[in-house]
Amino acid sequence: MRVAPKEIQSFRDDFTYSNSAEAIERFPFPFAEDEYRYSVNMEPHLPKGGEGSAYEHFLDIDEHYLSEMAERELVLKEMPHRCLAMPHMDLACWDMVERIMVSLSEDYPDYFSLIRDGDHWSWENKLLNIKDQFTFGDSSSLPMPPLDYIGRQMQGDFALLDQREGDLFLDAGIITCPADWSLAFDAGMSFKEWHGPVPMAHGEGIFERALKYLIAIPVGKPVRRLNWTLTVNARMDTSPEKYHEWGHERTSVTPENVGEKVYLRVELQVLDRMPRSNAMMFSIRTYLLSLEDLVTNKEWAVRMHRAMKTLPEPLINYKGLTRFHGTVVDYLAQFDPVN
């Protein structure tokens, strides 16, 4: 499937967001086994799945591009602090500009164009009607700071992790569609501090092994993993800052509306070493799929039922599923011949 962006749909209020049949087919389903256990589950970020796959290119652009960019503008207009970069991360931000512009122009030439003449760059984003010339490395030559500028043109959230003292620190990012975490709160934290709330992992040394693995990632060898949760309604911004708007929705799930209201929320997380700054670009590309769309794939319906049925209680609580987990399991059970 090529880009073919749909007209702008809403991730709030009337929730007009929907997936086409093609979007359902290419959804990055996260469950490889009938039981889910928390793991790092890293693999090289290489093309997989053929043309149209969510893994076809380094950065995935799909039919929801315009909708997600409109949502990002709404969030940043109300809360500009959702984009921040500490002063020492300036070079890392320019690293990110280059990585994204080169990738998009090479992988989606019908929509993005980049011409480089030394430090003089010309960039065009036809989807958003953006056409700018700037001097690479000179923030004054862009209409806004580099992280803000390129982040408003990309689906998914981006964090830039500074590597020092044998650790990774969250020192820059543009985060407008997080799954219940806050950039303002986590900014400056180390890798272990950032992941402190995750249960069933610390005692097994998962994060220690993960950190050792991540700080050894070389330039040109990005890695990826899938993370998931369930969310109520097609809401991208489930940040703590907006909890008053979405928290109560967890109580609205019933046996009658669960297929429509509950969404499998999957993050395609990619970590990529930046060549100039040695920082790590951490992209968090979010996909939403309602349960009623998910069960059109019978294999997914069975697998998800079994994964949900055996989900450990600490993970149910951590992922915020307590109020509606049983309703989800009961709904999925009807699609599983062995339950």
C-alpha positions, -999 to +999 in steps of 0.1 A: +000+000+000+013+034-009+006+065+012-027+077-003-035+098+028-072+100+038-088+132+046-083+144+082-101+123+108-104+130+145-087+113+175-109+131+200-144+142+207-164+126+179-136+100+171-141+098+133-108+078+130-112+045+110-090+020+093-094+009+057-092-028+048-056-022+037-047-006+070-061-035+089-041-060+068-008-042+074-013-036+111+017-047+131+001-074+152+023-078+183+015-113+196+038-140+183+027-166+209-005-176+228+010-163+261+025-128+265+054-121+288+072-088+291+105-090+271+129-067+252+121-086+220+146-066+199+154-074+162+173-056+135+151-029+118+153-044+083+126-045+056+101-073+063+067-083+049+071-070+013+056-040-004+031-021+017+042-036+050+046-014+081+082-027+080+089-019+044+108+014+051+128+029+079+099+053+086+063+043+080+039+068+064+004+056+060-032+067+053-035+085+087-006+109+080-027+140+076-049+131+106-019+126+129-002+158+118-034+177+125-036+161+160+000+170+167-007+206+158-036+207+182-015+192+211+015+215+206-007+246+203-022+239+237+009+224+253+042+236+236+062+218+263+054+185+246+084+194+224+117+202+242+154+199+237+181+206+262+209+229+248+235+201+246+211+182+222+213+207+194+236+185+172+214+154+179+183+174+167+201+182+134+211+145+132+174+137+134+165+162+107+190+146+083+179+111+091+143+118+086+146+139+055+169+115+037+148+085+046+115+101+035+129+116+003+144+082-007+114+060+003+085+083-006+098+104-036+063+112-047+057+131-015+090+143-002+121+159-018+155+168-005+183+186-024+216+191-007+243+215-019+268+214+009+251+229+040+225+245+018+194+223+018+160+225+000+132+205+015+097+199+002+068+181+018+040+179-007+016+164+018+017+194+041+025+220+014+059+228+030+088+241+009+118+255+027+155+263+020+178+264+050+214+260+061+220+227+078+231+233+114+218+269+115+186+269+135+179+305+126+174+295+090+144+274+098+109+287+107+111+269+141+138+249+160+149+218+141+133+192+164+100+210+163+102+216+126+108+180+115+087+165+143+056+182+130+061+163+098+064+128+111+039+103+124+047+089+158+066+104+187+104+109+189+128+109+218+165+117+216+186+099+241+220+113+250+246+086+258+270+093+286+284+076+317+274+042+303+237+052+303+211+068+281+193+100+291+160+113+278+172+149+270+150+158+240+118+148+223+085+156+206+059+136+224+022+142+216+007+107+215+022+089+245+007+059+262+003+073+297+037+089+302+049+125+302+080+140+285+079+169+309+082+145+338+107+121+323+130+146+307+166+142+319+159+107+334+183+078+328+171+047+310+164+028+342+147+057+359+125+062+328+114+025+329+111+023+367+073+017+368+074-014+345+066-045+366+080-081+363+112-070+347+137-055+371+142-087+392+150-106+360+176-082+349+158-074+317+165-037+317+202-042+326+206-065+296+186-042+274+207-011+283+240-030+277+226-040+243+214-005+234+245+014+242+264-009+219+242-003+189+265+011+161+256+037+134+237+022+105+223-008+125+189+003+139+168-021+159+131-024+166+106-039+189+068-038+193+051-026+225+013-027+231-015-018+253-053-014+251-069+020+249-106+031+250-117+050+220-094+060+191-075+085+212-038+092+204-030+115+233-033+095+265-008+115+284-010+122+322-016+159+313-048+148+296-059+121+321-089+142+331-102+138+295-095+101+290-092+083+323-129+080+330-134+064+296-121+031+310-154+028+329-175+032+297-167-003+282-196-027+282-202-061+266-223-044+240-197-017+229-164-034+237-156-043+200-162-007+190-147+011+219-115-009+228-085-005+206-053-025+204-026+002+206+007-009+192+040+010+192+066+002+166+097+014+185+129+019+166+163+029+181+189+043+157+224+057+164+230+092+152+264+097+135+274+132+145+262+134+181+263+097+190+228+101+205+201+075+200+169+084+181+140+066+196+110+066+174+076+055+187+052+049+159+017+043+172-010+022+154-046+018+166-070-010+157-105-016+171-113-050+184-141-053+159-116-047+131-090-070+146-114-100+148-119-099+110-085-117+110-095-150+127-059-160+135-054-127+153-086-130+172-077-165+186-041-155+194-052-123+212-079-141+232-053-165+245-027-138+252-053-117+271-067-147+290-032-156+304-020-120+310-004-118+344-022-095+369+007-071+374+007-064+337-031-060+336-027-033+363+004-016+349-013-013+314-044+002+330-067-026+318-082-037+352-117-022+346-123-037+312-099-067+309-125-093+317-150-078+292-123-079+265-115-116+273-152-125+271-156-107+238-126-124+222-136-158+236-164-161+210-138-162+182-117-189+198-128-225+192-109-237+223-116-215+253 
